[in-house]
Amino acid sequence: MSAIQPPSSTIWWSQPLDRVEGTWIAIALVWSLFMFFMMPFWHVYGKQNLSNEAYRTTPEAFMSKTQAMIDQYTVRTETAMQIPVVAPPPGSDVYLLGRLWQWYPLLELERGQTYRLHISSMDWQHGFSLQPVNINTQIVPGYEMVLTITPDTLGDQTIICNEFCGIGHHTMTGKIYVTEGRP
Amino acid sequence: MSNEQFRICPESGLQFHKPAENLMRANAVLAVVILLIGGVAALMVTLTRWPAVHLLPADRFYQLLTSHGVNMLIFWIISFEMAVLYFCSSTLLRCRLATPRIAWLGFVLMVTGIVVNNLAVMNGDASVMMTSYVPMPANPNFYLGLILFAVGALLGCFVFLGTLVIAKEEKTYEGSIPLVTFGALTACIIAVFTIASGAIILIPTYMWSMGWINHIDPVMYRLVWWALGHSSQQINVAAHVSVWYAIAAIVFGARPLSEKVSRTAFFLYIAFLQLASAHHLLVDPGISSEWKIFNTSYAMYLAVLASMVHGLTVPGSIEVAQRAKGFTKGLFEWLRKAPWSNPVFSGMFISLVGFGFLGGISGVVMGTEQINIIIHNTIYVPGHFHATVVIGTTLSFMALTYFLIPVLFRRKVMFAGLAKWQPYLFGIGMGVFSTVMMGAGTLGVARRHWDMAFTNSAIGFDYPASAYTLMGLAGISGVAAIIGGGIFILVTVSSVFFGKRLESESIYGAVPTRLMKAEPIVEPAGGHAAAGKWGFAAPGTFIFALFFLAVFVIYYAINWKYLASVWPMS
């Protein structure tokens, strides 16, 4: 029994490496370095990266920016709650807020166009999870995250919440409609 | 030092110091009681997330999910780890335990903390999940219980360190501490860091919940909390890898391939594992990509390298020991002829394979900065950590417990036939459970979510039918694994309290003997690797390692491909 006994020689670090270990360490180290450099590589050549753009904000300040966008670009309302559907022009700043228990407002974006999507929370932490395309980020009160997104699939995407936010967590949803664009 | 305090176990040759023995027993029993509470919660949670059953109402579900998380991830594992620390110091080094009274004080604080925290959760106003992200408030006793528990565990760490000092002072061992004790020391050092991080964040949060502080920044909270939350899982990694080495030594008489490599790998854990707080912040606002990349990769994956090294050297040392016994036919006779019906071995080996293939690979993939975008907070995440913490840590602790029942508790294992099958039911059930949850997470199913059908939501959403199938399979395999966990509790509790006593062998008054160095390595004729192939001492293990790497590379590539299919963003 040896792993539960002191090493046979006190100067254990001078014991030579076994060939099987040396070979494996070399392979594993190369793979580790490859995986490390893959991340900066994707920042340069990949298309799916989170921006590092974020600002401190307050629920009031973020709410007023969202409201200004709603006042200007609402195209219709939906559901019994009359939730506004907002279609901001391509390239513009789009605001989406998470609160107990709703993503607000609903958005209508054009395929292939790029938008600056600002997201923040009015209360607790929420998880922005866009389904079925499957994009997930953490939404934190007091922080305004900016994602520059280019929707490239037509149809409905549902925003669900995937950070636990209390008893109504499972009812917290929203929508992003992706359209061909108005003529 | 009075001799009445010591006994020597006739089968294992291990020497027990009575106060240490009592503390180990108390901590192990406490751990199993917590495992039972957490297991009942696990059953309720599983039956609720199984769409066809959907057992609990939402408030109960979140309450029991909180209970399950805190009891399993913190209380069960750290309580058991205290027993492991005392075993690896006092028992392995054949010395008296430092300050048993302080160790008991630590134990009482831990029990108090567990009770205070559990009462807060049972009260219903602390259903905030294990992570208790601010600004969602919990009953102050929720945080207070965690703080008391952490202080108790910290005292246990200091007793462990004090015992190492005593062993050295009193020269109870020759040369350097054994590898397993070295691994336990690694776990202890990480535990001190972890508990300090916990104090730094939970004490202010407690004060906030009492109304003495009015604001805690939520991103700062997440950063520091995860230095507790993730690093505490790294205590587990160091502890269960030590348990793997210990079981390889106990069952096979295996010695490490080289002390240098295994110890350096443990040192890499100390140096880099704590950076993993970043794994939870990869899609958070306000943190730069440079910081995320450096930290999420543990500084260029050096801690991953360490785990890949242990993943080779643990089975490699078993292979070398088996080949020395004459199991040299082909590449895998050593493994075929391993004692598969001994739950000490089978539990350890399933733990190793499950941790590496399911937990290790998925952990690295989801911890890649950009890939996290398609995985964060989906049920993929609990899929991953049930493979690491449950198959890796819990199953290896179960395997060690089967060894400890006769050696530490002096009882015969009851229901030995059931015990033989338990690691398979638990390990394979949990393996399927983890895999199907990862599959459902890939389809976007959320974690910590009561209703994947979004009932009563103003805007509905339908997951694909395959997501429902996978969650149904998660329900079935989860229940299978829970039955496996129940068998473990049945076997251990009935053995410890009602098992046949091995009375004649509990004689105290043994003369303490010194722990001698391992025999020098006897080179077989024809050189070190003569029993192996291609100049490798452990060729079968090497083939396994290459297979592991191939799976890793393919799965890593698939996830980049999947990421490339989602909306462009920058």
Contacts between the chains, C-beta under 8 A, distances in Angstrom:
chain1	res1	chain2	res2	distance
A	1	B	249	4.7
A	1	B	250	6.8
A	1	B	253	5.2
A	1	B	518	7.7
A	2	B	178	7.9
A	2	B	179	7.9
A	2	B	249	6.0
A	2	B	253	7.2
A	2	B	254	7.0
A	2	B	255	3.1
A	2	B	256	6.9
A	2	B	518	4.2
A	3	B	178	6.4
A	3	B	179	4.6
A	3	B	180	5.3
A	3	B	245	4.2
A	3	B	246	6.4
A	3	B	248	6.3
A	3	B	249	3.9
A	3	B	254	6.6
A	3	B	255	6.3
A	3	B	256	5.6
A	3	B	317	7.2
A	4	B	92	5.4
A	4	B	178	5.0
A	4	B	179	7.7
A	4	B	180	4.9
A	4	B	181	7.9
A	4	B	245	8.0
A	4	B	246	5.8
A	4	B	249	4.8
A	4	B	250	7.2
A	5	B	178	5.4
A	5	B	249	7.8
A	5	B	515	6.7
A	5	B	516	7.1
A	5	B	517	6.5
A	5	B	518	4.4
A	6	B	173	5.6
A	6	B	174	5.5
A	6	B	175	4.0
A	6	B	176	5.3
A	6	B	177	6.6
A	6	B	178	5.6
A	6	B	515	6.6
A	6	B	516	7.7
A	6	B	517	4.8
A	6	B	518	6.8
A	7	B	175	6.3
A	7	B	176	5.7
A	7	B	178	7.8
A	7	B	179	7.5
A	7	B	259	4.6
A	7	B	517	6.9
A	7	B	518	6.4
A	8	B	517	5.3
A	8	B	518	4.4
A	8	B	519	6.3
A	8	B	520	4.6
A	8	B	521	6.3
A	9	B	175	7.6
A	9	B	517	7.9
A	9	B	520	7.3
A	10	B	174	7.9
A	10	B	175	4.2
A	10	B	176	6.0
A	10	B	517	7.8
A	12	B	176	6.1
A	12	B	259	3.9
A	12	B	260	6.3
A	12	B	263	7.4
A	13	B	259	7.5
A	13	B	260	4.9
A	13	B	263	7.9
A	14	B	260	8.0
A	15	B	258	5.2
A	15	B	259	6.0
A	15	B	260	5.7
A	16	B	258	7.4
A	17	B	258	5.8
A	17	B	260	7.0
A	17	B	261	6.4
A	18	B	257	4.7
A	18	B	258	5.7
A	18	B	261	7.8
A	18	B	316	7.9
A	18	B	528	7.1
A	18	B	529	7.5
A	18	B	536	7.9
A	18	B	537	5.3
A	18	B	538	7.8
A	19	B	529	6.5
A	19	B	535	5.2
A	19	B	536	5.7
A	19	B	537	7.3
A	20	B	257	7.2
A	20	B	312	7.3
A	20	B	316	6.2
A	20	B	529	7.9
A	20	B	532	7.6
A	20	B	536	4.1
A	20	B	537	5.6
A	20	B	538	5.1
A	20	B	539	7.3
A	20	B	541	7.1
A	20	B	542	5.2
A	21	B	257	5.5
A	21	B	258	6.3
A	21	B	261	5.1
A	21	B	309	7.4
A	21	B	312	6.8
A	21	B	313	6.6
A	21	B	316	7.4
A	23	B	536	7.5
A	23	B	542	7.3
A	24	B	308	7.4
A	24	B	309	7.2
A	24	B	312	4.9
A	24	B	542	6.7
A	24	B	545	5.6
A	25	B	261	7.2
A	25	B	305	7.5
A	25	B	309	6.3
A	27	B	549	6.7
A	28	B	305	5.3
A	28	B	308	4.2
A	28	B	309	6.8
A	28	B	549	7.7
A	29	B	305	5.9
A	31	B	549	6.6
A	31	B	552	7.4
A	31	B	553	7.4
A	32	B	300	6.2
A	32	B	301	3.5
A	32	B	302	7.0
A	32	B	304	5.8
A	32	B	305	4.9
A	32	B	308	7.9
A	33	B	300	6.2
A	33	B	301	7.5
A	35	B	297	7.1
A	35	B	301	5.8
A	35	B	304	7.9
A	35	B	364	6.8
A	35	B	368	7.1
A	35	B	556	7.0
A	36	B	293	7.6
A	36	B	297	4.9
A	36	B	300	4.5
A	36	B	301	5.6
A	38	B	368	7.2
A	38	B	560	7.6
A	39	B	293	4.7
A	39	B	297	7.2
A	39	B	368	6.3
A	39	B	369	4.9
A	39	B	370	6.8
A	40	B	293	6.6
A	42	B	370	5.2
A	42	B	560	7.7
A	43	B	289	6.4
A	46	B	370	6.5
A	46	B	563	7.8
A	46	B	564	7.1
A	47	B	564	7.0
A	47	B	568	4.1
A	47	B	569	7.7
A	47	B	570	7.6
A	48	B	370	5.8
A	48	B	373	6.3
A	48	B	563	5.3
A	48	B	564	6.7
A	48	B	566	5.8
A	48	B	567	7.6
A	48	B	568	6.4
A	48	B	569	5.9
A	49	B	289	7.5
A	49	B	370	5.9
A	49	B	569	6.9
A	49	B	570	5.3
A	50	B	283	6.2
A	50	B	289	7.5
A	50	B	370	7.7
A	50	B	373	6.7
A	50	B	569	7.1
A	51	B	569	7.7
A	51	B	570	5.7
A	52	B	287	7.9
A	52	B	288	5.1
A	52	B	289	5.6
A	54	B	285	3.7
A	54	B	286	4.5
A	56	B	286	7.9
A	78	B	459	8.0
A	79	B	458	5.0
A	79	B	459	6.8
A	80	B	458	7.7
A	81	B	458	5.8
A	83	B	458	7.0
A	102	B	458	7.2
A	106	B	459	7.7
A	123	B	135	7.6
A	124	B	133	7.4
A	124	B	135	6.0
A	124	B	136	4.7
A	125	B	133	4.9
A	125	B	135	8.0
A	125	B	136	7.2
A	125	B	218	6.0
A	127	B	376	7.4
A	127	B	377	4.6
A	127	B	446	7.2
A	129	B	377	6.8
A	129	B	378	7.4
A	129	B	444	6.7
A	129	B	446	6.2
A	131	B	444	4.5
A	131	B	461	6.2
A	131	B	463	7.6
A	132	B	443	7.7
A	132	B	444	6.0
A	132	B	464	7.4
A	133	B	566	5.4
A	133	B	567	5.9
A	134	B	374	5.1
A	134	B	378	7.8
A	134	B	442	7.8
A	134	B	443	7.8
A	134	B	444	4.6
A	134	B	566	6.3
A	135	B	373	5.9
A	135	B	374	7.2
A	135	B	566	5.7
A	135	B	567	6.4
A	135	B	569	7.3
A	136	B	283	6.4
A	136	B	372	8.0
A	136	B	373	6.2
A	136	B	374	6.9
A	136	B	375	7.1
A	136	B	376	4.2
A	136	B	377	5.7
A	136	B	378	6.5
A	137	B	283	4.2
A	137	B	284	7.9
A	137	B	285	8.0
A	137	B	373	7.1
A	137	B	376	6.9
A	138	B	222	7.9
A	138	B	281	7.7
A	138	B	283	5.2
A	138	B	284	4.7
A	138	B	285	7.3
A	138	B	376	6.9
A	138	B	377	7.4
A	139	B	285	7.8
A	140	B	218	4.8
A	140	B	219	5.7
A	140	B	222	7.7
A	140	B	284	6.7
A	140	B	285	6.0
A	140	B	286	7.8
A	141	B	135	6.5
A	141	B	218	6.2
A	142	B	217	7.1
A	142	B	218	6.6
A	143	B	218	7.7
A	143	B	219	6.4
A	143	B	285	4.2
A	143	B	286	5.3
A	144	B	285	7.2
A	145	B	285	3.8
A	147	B	569	5.4
A	148	B	569	6.2
A	148	B	570	4.9
A	149	B	567	5.6
A	149	B	568	7.3
A	149	B	569	4.5
A	150	B	567	6.1
A	150	B	568	4.5
A	150	B	569	7.0
A	151	B	567	5.6
A	152	B	567	5.7
A	152	B	568	6.6
A	153	B	567	7.3
A	158	B	459	6.7
A	158	B	461	4.0
A	160	B	444	8.0
A	160	B	446	6.1
A	160	B	454	7.3
A	160	B	461	6.2
A	161	B	446	7.4
A	162	B	376	7.8
A	162	B	377	4.0
A	162	B	378	6.5
A	162	B	446	3.7
A	162	B	447	6.6
A	162	B	448	7.6
A	162	B	449	6.7
A	163	B	133	7.4
A	163	B	377	5.8
A	163	B	448	7.6
A	164	B	62	6.9
A	164	B	128	7.9
A	164	B	129	5.3
A	164	B	448	4.2
A	164	B	449	7.7
A	165	B	136	7.2
A	166	B	136	7.0
A	167	B	58	5.6
A	167	B	59	5.8
A	167	B	62	7.2
A	169	B	58	8.0
A	169	B	62	7.9
A	169	B	448	7.6
A	169	B	449	6.6
A	169	B	450	6.9
A	170	B	58	6.9
A	170	B	449	5.8
A	170	B	450	4.8
A	170	B	451	4.1
A	170	B	452	8.0
A	170	B	454	6.0
A	170	B	455	7.3
A	170	B	457	7.1
A	171	B	454	6.7
A	171	B	455	7.8
A	171	B	456	5.5
A	171	B	457	4.1
A	171	B	458	7.3
A	172	B	457	7.5
A	173	B	454	6.1
A	173	B	457	5.0
A	173	B	458	7.0
A	173	B	459	4.5
A	173	B	460	7.3
A	173	B	461	6.1
A	174	B	459	6.7
A	175	B	459	5.7
